[in-house]
Amino acid sequence: EKTWPLIFFLHGSGSDESDSAFVMSSGLPEVLYTGDQPDDFPFVVVSPQAFAGLPWWGGVTPDILMALLDEVTELYQIDQSRLYLTGLSMGGYGSWLLTAAYGERFAAMVSTSGTGYGNVNPTIEQLCKVAETPIWAFHGARDVISDPIGAKMYITTLESECDNLVELKWTLYPEDGHLGT
């Protein structure tokens, strides 16, 4: 009878992303794989694998991710009001974009080292849709892979342009690089 909260975790990019073990090599999946999570960890975690060479926002990937989320929430006893989205690096930016497109699905979003890749940038309208979801963004000030200035620009835009800002936290680690290195 109990329903469970769900964490939807998006991994970052890497040279081994076509190997399924890559998914377990960082972030929350790594913590779970090594058994380092707290004893009381009452979550279902779904960590899909990106298509090789395709970012989370490429092609029909966002639609596939939402179909996966639909299937998991139908098959298992998931509390639909407690769906959380998070990601690292490419997954952090994928989290921003999925929240912009499907923010009403998520209770909160956390992005780590995620700003933008290439020339994919959300519009003001998309960012203001993100503002309807509680957000916590983490970044290292010395990140040379995913520019923290981009993440800070998102934060500044949310604060200055969006009337519907629910909750926003920004944590910048002054001595850290990409993913806390």
LINURTA-V580498 format. One record per residue. N is the residue number from 0. SS is DSSP state (2 for helix, 1 for strand, 0 for the rest). Layout:
# LINURTA-V580498
{{N/SS} {N/SS}}
This chain:
# LINURTA-V580498
{{0/0} {1/0} {2/0} {3/1} {4/1} {5/1} {6/1} {7/1} {8/1} {9/1} {10/0} {11/0} {12/0} {13/0} {14/0} {15/0} {16/0} {17/0} {18/0} {19/2} {20/2} {21/2} {22/2} {23/2} {24/2} {25/0} {26/2} {27/2} {28/2} {29/2} {30/2} {31/2} {32/2} {33/2} {34/0} {35/0} {36/0} {37/0} {38/0} {39/0} {40/0} {41/0} {42/1} {43/1} {44/1} {45/1} {46/0} {47/0} {48/0} {49/0} {50/0} {51/0} {52/0} {53/0} {54/0} {55/0} {56/0} {57/0} {58/0} {59/0} {60/2} {61/2} {62/2} {63/2} {64/2} {65/2} {66/2} {67/2} {68/2} {69/2} {70/2} {71/2} {72/2} {73/2} {74/2} {75/0} {76/0} {77/1} {78/1} {79/1} {80/1} {81/1} {82/1} {83/1} {84/1} {85/1} {86/1} {87/1} {88/0} {89/2} {90/2} {91/2} {92/2} {93/2} {94/2} {95/2} {96/2} {97/2} {98/2} {99/2} {100/2} {101/2} {102/2} {103/2} {104/2} {105/0} {106/0} {107/1} {108/1} {109/1} {110/1} {111/1} {112/0} {113/0} {114/0} {115/0} {116/0} {117/0} {118/0} {119/0} {120/0} {121/0} {122/0} {123/2} {124/2} {125/2} {126/2} {127/2} {128/2} {129/2} {130/0} {131/0} {132/0} {133/1} {134/1} {135/1} {136/1} {137/1} {138/1} {139/1} {140/0} {141/0} {142/0} {143/0} {144/0} {145/0} {146/0} {147/2} {148/2} {149/2} {150/2} {151/2} {152/2} {153/2} {154/2} {155/2} {156/2} {157/2} {158/2} {159/2} {160/2} {161/0} {162/0} {163/0} {164/0} {165/0} {166/0} {167/1} {168/1} {169/1} {170/1} {171/1} {172/1} {173/0} {174/0} {175/0} {176/0} {177/2} {178/2} {179/2} {180/0}}
